[in-house]
Amino acid sequence: WMGMYQKLVAYKKQYKSTKVPRWYTNDPQFGMWIANQRVLYKKNKLSNKRTELLNSINFVWSMEYAKGVRDGQWMGMYQKLVAYKKQYKSTKVPRQYTVDPQLGKWVDTQRGVYKKNKLLDKRTELLNSINFVW
């Protein structure tokens, strides 16, 4: 449990959030662990010590379903972009990126939404934090 908790602390430090998508592509077991902590808490089956540890990092216990799905999907794509940048030292993913066509389209969409001034501030901040090229 503490190993996963430490991953969560590192995740929060990097992404400023504990909203880890259930289908977190970099570590699917981690995403499922996060979801399980919420379920255990809701059922009052998470120990006080573990609850306190999660509270100490401002863990988000509940997420609106639809909002959580959208945020989770967006964060999943963001994680793919972070991995792409780590490998290629750039956020300029080609629109027709054959390795992951969804990523190329997603990056293009983010630029379009940003240009229309409709990208959520928190998403703009996350993209800026990795020196996203607008």
DAFENPE-V574668 format. One record per pair of residues at least 6 apart in sequence whose ideal C-beta (glycine too) atoms are under 6 Angstrom apart, sorted by the first residue. I is the first residue (numbers start at 1). J is the second residue. D is the distance in whole Angstrom. If there is no record, write none. Layout:
BEGIN
I & J & D
I & J & D
END
This chain:
BEGIN
4 & 33 & 5
7 & 30 & 6
12 & 18 & 5
12 & 57 & 6
18 & 59 & 5
18 & 60 & 5
19 & 60 & 6
19 & 71 & 6
20 & 31 & 6
20 & 34 & 4
21 & 31 & 6
21 & 72 & 3
21 & 75 & 5
21 & 76 & 5
22 & 31 & 5
22 & 35 & 5
23 & 31 & 6
23 & 76 & 6
24 & 30 & 6
24 & 31 & 3
25 & 76 & 6
25 & 79 & 6
26 & 79 & 6
40 & 46 & 4
41 & 61 & 6
77 & 106 & 5
80 & 103 & 5
84 & 93 & 6
85 & 91 & 5
85 & 130 & 6
91 & 132 & 5
91 & 133 & 5
92 & 133 & 5
93 & 103 & 6
93 & 104 & 5
93 & 107 & 4
94 & 104 & 5
95 & 104 & 5
95 & 108 & 5
96 & 104 & 6
97 & 103 & 6
97 & 104 & 3
113 & 119 & 5
114 & 134 & 6
END
